[in-house]
């Protein structure tokens, strides 16, 4: 079978769309003044990331990104937004505090970025392994219960703590106000 | 077939859009006829024989209407929401194997894909309701989140139960496991789990809730919330929401057919094919319509209580039982 004409260009185009979605979504999430649009930007970023994962031959990760980040986390955030005032302008911060926190955030993110750049340039890149057909139930079960069992258990503990915290807050919330 | 991938993609897109559009148009007809018969009246009769051309007239009417955007609304999100509702359903259809040879994509992760994209539906309806800046829409948007979150849990638990029985997330392989007579279908695989019919019942109830069909259509609830999240939508943007609802019913019933009723497998073991799939699919869809016009809409709190106090414990119990049985035998 002869290859489809300009297949490389098509693939490049889809890749460009994925990158564009990720970056544009992140910009919307940060720059938008309306909270609900920020969440939509976040969802867009997650889509872009899912597409990029798909490009890296990890369909399972891509689907999980959509299922968890778009389907669960964004929905939860929007639900929280709904409980707040609709489209209310945020309270004015004093300029001094804004500069302080902004500067701090800049320093921290700059440091993280610098460290990542050092890591990326200082070390050899691992060749991406193709996992196009990985992700059968068997593989997942083995991975979760052997290689990643510690992380798996830790995550379940974190979730348990979160549930308990939510219960405590819900228990105290109504009676005091 | 040796068709290059981009052509396959195009073919899939055109085919699915045509199928979803026609399906929505004629399910509206089925719904109206069904409702009428349940209420002992004839239903649409004027346009075409037995009202069969009514959907086309409706579509023309919707298409010729102006798309109004209320001045207070968030214009961008308001216009985006109908598209976002329809797209996930189209993506889900990519993984459904309609017959042994007819399916857009044979993914090992088909089941995960359906649920990943199915979860976006709630986000889209919620955005539409929120962007409308209308109190009924916002109430409906808040309802739809709590409802979908509550019903996603038993749905996923039931699917995990089934996953333990099948051992694969590839929808085609799941169908192939059920070959050879109706007693091999998963709904009757009582050796793996004697409560399999109950599992299907939970799945079906969750399907009704997830697709916002009566008696669980709290998002629309026309007797209390005008039209819920769709109150401010006019013309074809309203029509697209309806198309999406029927597309979601289609995806849900296809999934039920694949998971519980053996997909394209014939009940007697010979002559399997696409026709069997469509027959089972539309019987299930008819069941959905039947339920809608038979049961009144529930109260919102009873709806949530049903999930948290009955469906989740029962589905968890079934999960444990199945795990135990699989371990012992």
Interface residues (C-beta under 8 A of the other chain):
Chain A: X1 X3 X4 X7 X10 X34 X36 X37 X40 X43 X59 X60 X63 X64 X66 X67 X70 X71 X72 X74 X75 X78 X79 X82 X86 X133 X135 X136 X137 X138
Chain B: X2 X4 X5 X6 X7 X74 X76 X77 X107 X108 X109 X112 X113 X115 X116 X117 X118 X119 X120 X122 X123 X126 X127 X130 X131 X133 X138 X141 X142 X145 X146 X148 X149 X163 X167 X168 X169 X170
